Amino acid sequence: MNHFAYRAHQLFAEQVPLSAIAREVGTPTYVYSSATLKRHFRVLDQAFAQVPHLLCYSVKACPNLAVLHLFSREGAGFDIVSGGELERVLRADPDGAGKTVFSGVGKSEEELAAALNAGILMFNVESAEELLLLDRVGRSLGRKAPFAIRVNPDVDPHTHRHIATGIHTAKFGVAFAEAASLYRKGRRMRGLRPLGLDCHIGSQLVDAAPVRAAIGRVADLYGRLQGQGLGLRFLDVGGGLGITYREERPPSVEEYASAVFEPLRGLDTTLILEPGRVLVGNAGLLLTRVLYRKRIGQKQFVVVDAGMNDLIRPALYEAHHELLPVRRRRGAAVTADVVGPVCESSDVLARERRLTLPRQGELLAVMSAGAYGMSMASNYNSRRRPAEVMVEDRRFRVVRRRERRSDLWRGESP
Ligand SMILES: *Cc1c(COP(=O)(O)O)cnc(C)c1O
């Protein structure tokens, strides 16, 4: 459910016509709907209302300060994967560290120290060596670093191989069999305090079965660790719930919640969830303008001003994004490749797509671009990264200005 819809053949974000945003801000531009973001958060939060829980929004999905601020006001915590994301959280919510968990396989000593100093809720530790380093950091700061071990539950999440994380061939977490001995070591170290257990099996999950299987294994382990008197308080089940880009039928949040609850029965814990995509994916779109049309042999191309540097998902994951005309009109349907201006053959937003051939200068909305859109944008081909706009009912505001030309060589010296 989102607040992007046609009214009299014009595509709107809430009460704002997208054409007005393009006129004022230019293209390409990411557009987010605050009503959709809030709705997604509240529906998910409600689905878990029957148990103690904390929704830690996964910052990397869409890290704009305005998005973080909105979720913080809704009561969210955060899931971060770098020191830079910690800085963002603190800017959006000065008290945010206490409800933030820190994940990631390669945290540096500097990042660990900054997060511990900031009062982070929990470190999701991904290796024995990281645990040793965290202990050293804790001791040198005279603190006990609260930690969870991220275990790799070794289930196949049935998603694209680039976003599967909880299978034994992925780089994430520690082997299931190794976890208990790490807790035994960790509880004896002066710079550490065991606080939780963590897993995250992958992204864009469209099947509840692997979630149930993974959480079953992790809940078992949690029970055993509690039996050893570790005093854990949090069971972090990660993120990953999928969304509909095209025809996927991901579990509803209620189905997802029951897949999480089922294996937990009787466990006395506070659940942590790390949702990213499910909160922001369908709450954002990428507004782009048609530059040229051309035919090469039998093939029709539409060249738009948003490239793989603005939205890399189609090139990286062969991801599908719906394309909607901002002004709908009659016309014969054609099959076209919609491509960006970047000098790479993989810079294709949509391959062999049926659409009404747009005219030069017309606007298209690349739908479901709120997650892993702007956050993965780059300056490749020395292209300025897009602006970001937040819509709130009848108003909209630029929440990140388009990069200036001079931003492109900031920090460089000839
Ligand atoms: C990326 C990530 C998430 C969020 O995944 P989504 O698929 O966007 O929900 C959650 N936890 C961790 C550890 C991650 O790396």
The ligand as an ORCA input file, in Angstrom:
! r2SCAN-3c Opt
* xyz 0 1
  C      20.627     -4.953      5.114
  C      20.351     -5.506      6.444
  C      19.063     -5.479      6.980
  C      17.864     -4.963      6.230
  O      17.498     -5.807      5.190
  P      16.148     -5.520      4.382
  O      16.113     -6.581      3.375
  O      16.272     -4.168      3.782
  O      15.032     -5.589      5.359
  C      18.895     -5.933      8.266
  N      19.927     -6.417      8.987
  C      21.180     -6.472      8.490
  C      22.273     -7.011      9.328
  C      21.438     -6.030      7.204
  O      22.679     -6.095      6.721
*
